[in-house]
Amino acid sequence: MILVDLIQIVMTTLTVGSMYALVAVGVSLIYNATGVINFAQGEFVMLSGMTVASLYGNMGWPLPAAIAVALAIVVIYAAFLMLITTAFAARISLIGVLIITIGASIATQGTAARIWDSDTHRFPPFSGDAPIRILDATITPQALWIIVVSTVCVAGLIWFMRSTIAGKAMRACALDPAAATMVGIPVRSTILLSFMLSGLLGAAGGIVTTPLTTIDANGGMLLAIKGFTAAMLGGMGSIPGALLGALLIALVETTTVTFASGAYKELPTFTIIILVLLFLPRGLVGGRHETGLHHDDLTRT
Amino acid sequence: MKSKRILGALVATSTAAMIAASAAAQDGDPIKLGAPLILSGPGAFAGEASKRTLDMLVEDVNAGGGIDGRPVEMIYYDTEGKPDVAVRVVNRLLKSDAVHAVLGPIASWEAVAVKQALDRAGVPTLMLSATRASVDPQTDCMFKLPADDAIVVARIYEYLNAQGWTKIAVISSQDGFGDGGHRELVRQAEAAGIEIAFDEQFSMEETDLAPLLNKVKRSDAQAVVNWSSSRAPVIVTNTYRQVGMEIPLVHSHAALSPAVLNGTGENGEGMYAAGAKFEAVDNLSDDDPQKPVILEYRKAYEAVFGEAPNQFGAGAYDAFKILSAAIDAADSLDPAAVCSAIEATDGYVGLGGIYSYAEDDHAGLGTDSVVVYTVSGGSWQIVE
């Protein structure tokens, strides 16, 4: 019996952790490039999920076409977000920009509720529902999709940041925008790219997880909070850190539900987060700043 | 001195004139009804259907000259599905808008929050929420429309006993709705001869219920009762099939919506739920008095809005009809008179059931208004 539990815990952790990871990595990516914490990250997931649910689930479009449209919509939305945040970032403090992203998130939710509706939506899983049995534990094929797609996306992103010129340019902008400009890196375009990549990550998440979790116009906010928490836990600005934080949170939640009760799911998770940040303010892996996010960083204009 | 006297007389006369004028203006004044509904957020499908239905009914009534010759004016506020916002808008309805009656709120957790304010104001209220707590403990002028958790649970236990599934697992959501259902399930179990072998709650945010359902699988329950609303029944049902559970799954009345059928698709075949007769009107026998009423409402709603109504719109419909009948019978808007008139409602054939209120019964419906459904061929069919 305990073996079945362990297998189930591993599968659920990987599945749920992948969901959180796509959001967390997106948050860290944008923070890395611009110093802005994007609370509208969850809306990338929501918008792509809702779009595919309408086009493929309701209107019968072929899946690839629906996915393409969803990705396009989210990328445009991400570019729009970037324009808003950078337009204001020059003039107000970081915490002000942060609040703007929260406002953008709320506005997006309301608009989505008007365009679609407030009901929950879903579309059928890609490979059907028939569960795969491992001993007595079952996993659904969609969970495998989630894990594979998330791994490919995050690995792809890490490769991109390390090995391509554009990726290195992004890291350069994060380190020192002025110096980056001096060596000819177009900082604005690079920041735009980071937002769009972040959007793609969230969009991919929405597309693969909606068959399992359903989506509704207000689902983004919760994901953004989980994603932000995971990124913070791992070290804000670090992509491997965000991944680690996401998996860790998913693990603690799943273990609690399996061995204790679902009612107390949040308790151990946030206790651990508080303890880690108390003793390791840079997060588990260490983020961009030497000593974590400070009051000065947030309020300096 | 003299000018002061004249001034005083002038003020007195004009005040008297104003009072006389306003008293005279009473007769044509609109009847103001307040409706705190969920118009945004995840529960908005419920509030939207209610608002559309009320708009439809008010237009009809006003076209026919109103109630007692007075036009009806609906004042809507969005509670966003949050209890604190609900309290705020209800206070506004009571104090700024001075409504004559309230129709709503919809969510169980909102109803519990606003109960005290409404009771203190003594304004006739027809609650559209399904929790027993709206009328238990009972107040002077608050009535409930939907079949509440107490009645639905009683019906479910009746059915379970008849099928021989007396050992059950209960999973419920950690919110006002889940709590209400859970309380009734536990309270009525012993008397109904039902043993609850597994009892756990889950959070509405939960996206992966596989760990919880695996635990249920390992218990020796013969059936599972799930008390949760909005997207939770979809996730529960899909995960249920995913982990390969074969024992019967019974949902609360919150699962009786087209959205749940859409979300579960094939996974929903064979699952049960209990609720009002509204969902499967075509199943009803022709001599069921509710059938023509339900069919007429569905037709009218679909004609205007192009889609099928849901049980929340139906609740709003019944509330408005009962209230307007009561105001008409009482021939006044005096709260005590309207309340007595509502209490006198007996055998009113509505969409949610046949309502009979009494001085000691503000819940209105009995277990005879609840039926058990199962999903067969992709739609809800009445089992019995």
Interface residues (C-beta under 8 A of the other chain):
Chain A: M1 V4 D5 Q8 I9 M11 T12 T15 V16 M19 G110 A113 D117 S118 D119 T120 H121 R122 P124 D129 P131 R133 A137 T138 I139 T140 T209 L212 T213 T214 D216 A217 N218 L222 T254 V257 T258 S261 G262 A263 K265 E266
Chain B: S40 G41 P42 G43 A44 F45 E48 Q174 E200 Q201 F202 S203 E205 E206 T207 D208 A210 P211 L212 N214 K215 R218 S230 R231 V234 I235 N238 R241 Q242 V243 G244 A259 N262 G263 G265 E266 N267
